[in-house]
Amino acid sequence: MGGAIDLGKILGVNVRIEMTVLLLAAFIIVDGFGARGTSGLLDSATFAVLFIFCIYLHEMGHAFGGWLFGIRTLDVTLTFFGGYARLVGVPRGSFQNVVVSFAGPAANLLIAGVLYWYSANVDGTSYVVSRLAFANLFLGIFNLLPGYPLDGGHIAAAILSNFMPPGRARLVTGYIGVGIGILLIGLGLQSGLGGTFTMLVGFMLILAASQEIQTNSGGRF
């Protein structure tokens, strides 16, 4: 979705950002303006920048997980729907797959824990800090749902592959991913205009999960 701009190496990893990330920032800012008026513009803009940075840290979590097993990260790309890290090589065995997949959400949960601790121990915590803490908590938990292409789907497939063929394990998580996508679309419809982004994420999950199902079911879906 859109061309990507190369930001160079950060912590030894090439970082790229798609222009569609500007749409994500605009969506956050407009939503903040609609909820809090002009007073929410600056807070929303600040939150948008920090939230995108947290998505980067999520992907760097995966990079760190790969590094633990000698797997190099080619680059990290940030997109409208989050981001992805391209690894040079693949994790071996279910344990390595679980660690690499869990490292991303773990980064968000760690950030959320630090921010919630800060909010509880420092007077006058800003709206941005509170919102960022919740966003990271949500991002970490949501990505652990056991449906493809979420990190939790990769974790579930790695664990299930110990009890069934890997293709069948990925098929199961693909169907779960479709179910999660349908649920998100339903929640978005109930939220009216404010649920547009939720529905978009739901559609993207269904598309990605459907491709996974086709790949692991001999092209039948």
Phi, psi and omega in degrees: 000094177085157179288156181249141179259131179277118180268000181089190182271133174233121184056035176082004181239132176295132181242130179235149180225127178282149179298337180295343177297330176297326177293321177298315179298317180297320179298316180296317182293316179297319179297319178295322178294320180294328183274326188230006179071202184298332180294339181268354183297308182295317178299318182292321178295317178297316179298318181302313180297314181292324180294318177297323177295324178292326175296320175300316179295327175301311180293325177292335173298315176299318179299319179295319178299319177294320180301326179301333182249019177076021180261120182277148176261123180291308178195166175239130181240128177263136183227176179301324183260019178128252180176180176204150177247130178263118182264143175270095187110173182232149176299144179257124178081165184293325183296312180297320178299318180295316182296311182297318181291321182286336185299328179294301177301327180299324179298317179293319179295325177294316178299315180300317180299317179296316182291321177293323176297317179299315181297325183281339186245355180238127180289149176071034179299135185285162176300323182296316181297314180298316181293321180292324177297313180294319181299318179290322177298315179296315181299319180294313182291316181300318181290348178269359175298140191279042179236139176291142006264018180293158180302323178297330176294319177294321178296313180298318180296321180296319180289315181295333181294348175282346184239351181207167178302142182306321180298319179292323179298317179291329177295317179299313181291334175295315178295322177296321178299319176298317179298319178296318179299316179297319179298319179295320178297318178298318178294322179295320179296323179288339182270357180070216183298330180292346182263011182301313181296320178300318179293322178298316178298319178300315178298317180296321177297317180296317180298312182294317181293323179296320177297320178296320179295315179298319180297325185256013177231024178068028178082006179257132179211000000 
